[in-house]
Amino acid sequence: MEMADQRAENNVVSGQPQNSIADFAPPKEPKTKKFTIACAVLASMTSILLGYASLFIKENFNINDVQVKVLRGTLNIYSLIGSALAGKTSDWIGRQYTIVLAGTIFFIGALLMGFAPNYAFLMFGRFIAGVGVRYALMIAPIYTVEISPASFRGFLTSFPEPR
């Protein structure tokens, strides 16, 4: 016993801190917060915004198949504008506000498409919606990664991907 006491005394005297077994244990993972998961799930749902309305457009506007295909296909062209602006916008106003902006742009586009009296106005609404959709699809995964705990990050960022 005297030898152990001398070693402990020597460590105290030498100024070296004594380590316990708890000091060498791996760090505990942070607890998953329900709010974080809810935000990540909502942000990942931005990909749901694509293409469901086109099922009923052909009947309501009495347009042909080519016009429906042009309407559906131009979303990708229109969304180039949103993808070009999304990165700079998110750096300027932040990821959260960019997602809000994307939702607002998409909502305006959806309103324009919903109240469209003719095909040309419908295409204009599709243009606005396309910009908003790409804004959301560019920023939502980045925002999800930033707010997600490490233990759920992979699952939450791949949540909207097709299985």
N, C-alpha and C positions, 0 to 999 in steps of 0.2 A: 504494500500500500504506500509506503513512503516513496518508492520510486515513481509511482504514478503521480503522486502529489508534487514531486519535484519537477516532473515534466510539465505539468499544468502550470506550475509557478514559473518555469522557464519561459513558456509561451506568453504568459501575461507580462513578464518582465521584458521579453524581447519585442513586445508590441505587436506580435502577430495575432490576429483574431483566431479564435478557435472555431472550427467548423463542425457542425453536427450533420447527421445523416440527412435531415430534412433539407439542408442546403444543397445537396446533390440530387435531389428528386427532380424529375422533369417538371417544367411549368404546367400548371393546370390550364386546360383549355377554357376560354371564356364561355360563360353561359350564353346560350342562344336567346336572343331577345325576340319576342313575338312581333314587336313593331318592325324590327329590321327585316324579318322574314316576310311580313305583310307588305312592306314597301318594295322589297325585291320581287315578290310575286306580282304585285300590281304593275311594276315597271316592266316586267317581262311579258305582260299581257298586251303590250303594244303591237305585237305581231298579229294579234287577232283582228286588227283593224282592216285587214286586206280582203277585198273581193267578194263579200257575201251579197252585196246589193245587186250585183250584176245578174243574178238569177232572175230577178223580176223586171229588169230594165227593158228587156226585149219586148215583153208583153205591153208594158205601160206606154212606151214611146213608139211602138209599132215600127221598129227598126229592123234591118236585115242582119244576117250573121256577120257580115264583114264589118259593119258599124260596131257591133258588140265586141268583136275581136280588136278593132282599133281602140275602142274605149278601154278595154282591159289592158291592152299592151302598152298604151301610152303612159300608164302609171309608172312604169320603169323609166321611161324617158324623163317624165316630169320629176321623178324623185331624185334625179341627178343633181338638181338644184338644191334640194334639201340636204343631200349628203355632202355637197361642196360647202355648204354654210354651217352645218351642224357642229363641226369641230371648233371653228372660230367662235361661234355663238356660245358654246358651252364653256370655253375658256373665258369669255367675256362676262357672262352672267351666271355661270355655274351649271352643274348638271341638273339639279332639281328644277331650276327655273326653265332650263331648256326643255325638259320633259313637259312642263306645264305649257310652254310656248308651243311645243309640238302638238299637244292635245288641243290647244286652242285653234291652231291652224287647221288641224284635221276636222274639228267640230265645225268651223266656218265652211270648210269644203263640203262636209256632209250636209249642212244646211242648204248650201247652194245647189248641191245635187238633188236634195229632197224637194226643193221648190222650183226646180228647173222646168220651164215651160216648153223647151225644145232641146234638140240634140246639141246645138252649139253651146248653150248655157250649161248643159250637163257636162260637156267637155271642159269648160272653164272651171266648174266645180271640181272635176276630177283632177285638174291641174293643181288647184289649191290643196286638195286632199293628198295628192301625191307628194307634195313638198312636206306636208306635216307627217305623213307616214314615214318618210325616209329620215326626217329629223328624229323621230322616236326610235326607229330601228337602229340608228347609229349610236344614240346616247344611252338608251336603256340598258344595254349590257354593261357598259362602262360604269354607269351609276350602280348597277346591281353588284358588280365586283367591289366597288368602293365601300358599300355599306354592309356587305355580307361578312359574317364571321368566317374564318378560314375553314372551319369544319363543314360548312354548307355552301361555300363559294362555287364549287364545281357544279353541284346540283342546281343551284339557283340560276346560274348563268346558262345552263343547258336546258332549263325548264321549258322554254317555248319551242325548242327544236323538235322537228317531227321525229317520231320514234319508229 
